[in-house]
């Protein structure tokens, strides 16, 4: 099961989209989040600057998104950029093996962005883990306590966090997945891959784009 990273996904339903994030005026609360995180930001000047840009984009994206779609709950810039974000997106789960599919209404994601990601391609599992819910039933999510989300066999150097987040939204809502159980790239749960291949009529879990409104009109 492959995941297509769609750089234009956020533009649907918004005139600003990704290209305008750097010009967004952050709300006082988000500006304070940024400033508090940067007090302990470590590393070279260039690395601190990149972390600033990535966190700005993340906070701006949470501001542009429909209410409740994205919330940044934790930031740590001491070494790597670490964040915990709450994402409102349908998440397929199977609490009991062989049981009924349950679709949760959101996920808490842990994001880790290390300095080497700027200059070196990274494995697809390097950036995002699903902290909750548990028992996610998805071919690209390992069913273990860490629950890494694989966004591909390899991701390019310098990929932006906003792209990773949009890819995670597309993957969990199953808007941006191409199911091929014979292709090992990104598949961490072969049982789920085979299950979804047999249940294609249930896809996608949502057609609402990241910046689209809940009524689906965007």
C-alpha positions in Angstrom: 0.0 0.0 0.0 1.6 3.2 -1.1 0.9 6.7 0.1 0.9 9.6 -2.3 2.3 12.8 -0.8 0.1 15.5 -2.4 1.6 18.9 -2.1 -1.6 20.6 -3.3 -3.9 18.8 -0.9 -4.3 21.7 1.4 -5.2 24.2 -1.4 -8.6 22.7 -1.9 -11.1 24.8 0.1 -8.6 27.6 0.8 -7.4 30.6 -1.3 -4.2 30.7 0.8 -3.1 27.1 1.1 0.4 26.0 1.8 2.1 28.8 -0.2 0.9 31.5 2.2 1.8 29.9 5.5 5.0 32.0 5.9 2.9 35.2 5.7 0.2 34.2 8.2 0.0 36.4 11.2 -0.1 34.0 14.2 -2.7 34.4 16.9 -1.3 35.6 20.2 -1.6 32.1 21.7 0.3 30.5 18.8 2.9 33.2 18.8 3.5 32.5 22.5 3.8 28.8 21.8 6.5 29.5 19.2 8.4 31.9 21.5 8.3 29.5 24.5 9.6 26.6 22.4 12.4 28.7 21.0 13.8 29.6 24.4 15.4 26.2 24.6 16.0 25.7 20.9 19.5 24.2 20.3 21.9 23.6 17.5 23.6 25.8 14.9 22.0 29.0 13.7 20.9 27.4 10.5 19.3 24.5 12.3 17.5 26.8 14.7 16.3 28.9 11.8 14.9 25.8 10.0 13.1 24.7 13.2 11.6 28.1 13.5 10.3 27.9 10.0 8.9 24.5 10.4 7.1 25.3 13.7 5.8 28.5 12.2 4.3 26.5 9.3 2.8 24.0 11.7 1.2 26.7 13.9 0.0 28.6 10.8 -1.5 25.5 9.4 -3.4 24.8 12.6 -4.7 28.4 12.4 -5.9 28.1 8.7 -7.5 24.7 9.2 -11.2 24.5 10.1 -11.8 24.7 13.8 -10.6 21.5 15.6 -8.9 20.0 12.5 -5.4 20.5 13.9 -4.1 21.5 17.3 -0.4 21.7 18.3 -0.2 20.4 21.9 3.5 20.1 22.5 6.7 21.5 21.1 10.4 20.6 22.0 13.2 22.2 20.0 16.1 21.4 22.3 17.8 19.0 19.8 15.4 17.5 17.2 12.1 19.2 16.5 9.5 17.2 18.4 5.8 17.9 18.4 2.6 16.3 19.5 -0.4 17.3 17.3 -4.0 16.4 17.6 -5.5 15.8 14.2 -9.3 15.4 13.5 -9.4 12.7 10.9 -11.1 9.3 10.6 -8.8 6.6 11.8 -9.5 2.9 11.1 -9.1 0.7 14.1 -9.7 -3.0 14.9 -9.8 -3.3 18.7 -10.2 -7.1 18.5 -8.3 -9.3 15.9 -10.8 -10.4 13.3 -13.5 -8.2 14.8 -15.4 -5.3 13.5 -13.8 -2.2 12.1 -14.1 0.9 14.3 -13.4 4.4 12.9 -12.1 6.8 15.5 -12.7 10.5 15.0 -9.1 11.7 15.4 -5.5 10.9 16.3 -2.7 12.2 18.5 0.5 12.1 16.4 4.0 12.3 17.6 6.3 14.1 15.1 10.1 13.9 15.2 12.2 15.9 12.7 15.9 15.4 13.0 18.6 17.6 11.6 19.9 14.9 9.2 16.5 15.0 7.5 17.7 18.3 5.9 20.5 16.7 3.9 19.8 13.0 3.7 16.8 10.9 2.5 15.0 9.3 5.4 13.0 6.0 5.7 9.3 6.5 5.6 8.8 5.5 9.3 11.3 8.2 10.5 8.9 11.0 11.3 5.4 10.1 12.6 4.0 7.7 15.2 0.4 7.4 16.2 0.2 7.9 20.0 -3.6 7.3 20.0 -5.9 5.6 19.2 -4.4 2.2 19.6 -5.0 -0.9 17.4 -4.9 1.2 14.2 -5.9 -1.1 11.3 -3.9 0.3 8.4 -1.4 -1.4 6.1 1.1 1.5 6.7 0.9 1.4 10.5 2.7 -1.2 12.6 0.5 -2.8 15.2 2.8 -2.4 18.2 3.2 0.0 21.1 5.0 2.6 18.9 2.6 2.5 15.9 4.9 4.2 13.4 3.2 5.5 10.2 5.1 4.7 7.1 4.8 7.4 4.4 6.8 5.5 1.8 9.9 3.4 1.4 12.1 6.6 1.4 11.3 10.3 1.7 13.4 13.0 0.1 15.9 15.1 1.9 14.5 18.4 3.1 10.9 17.4 3.1 8.8 19.8 5.1 6.7 19.0 8.1 3.6 20.5 6.5 4.0 17.9 3.7 4.4 15.1 6.2 1.3 16.2 8.1 -0.8 16.4 4.9 0.4 13.0 3.9 -0.6 11.6 7.3 -4.0 13.1 6.9 -4.4 11.6 3.5 -3.2 8.2 4.7 -5.3 7.9 7.8 -8.5 9.1 6.0 -7.4 6.7 3.2 -7.8 9.4 0.5 -4.2 9.1 -0.7 -3.4 5.4 -0.6 -2.8 3.0 -3.5 -3.4 -0.6 -2.4 -1.0 -3.2 -3.7 -0.2 -6.0 -1.2 2.4 -7.3 -3.5 4.4 -4.1 -3.2 6.3 -4.1 0.1 7.1 -0.4 0.1 5.5 1.1 3.2 3.5 -2.0 4.2 3.9 -2.6 8.0 0.7 -4.7 8.4 0.1 -7.2 5.7 -3.1 -8.5 7.3 -4.6 -5.0 7.1 -3.4 -4.6 3.5 -5.2 -7.8 2.5 -8.3 -6.8 4.5 -8.5 -3.4 2.8 -8.0 -5.0 -0.6 -11.1 -7.0 0.1 -13.0 -4.0 1.4 -12.3 -1.4 -1.3 -15.9 -0.2 -1.2 -15.3 1.3 2.2 -12.6 3.7 0.9 -12.0 6.5 1.4 -13.0 7.0 5.0 -13.5 10.7 4.2 -13.4 12.8 1.0 -12.9 16.1 2.9 -9.6 17.8 2.1 -7.4 19.0 4.9 -8.6 22.6 4.6 -12.1 21.6 3.5 -15.1 22.3 5.5 -17.0 19.5 7.2 -20.1 19.9 5.1 -18.0 18.8 2.1 -18.9 21.8 0.0 -15.3 22.9 -0.5 
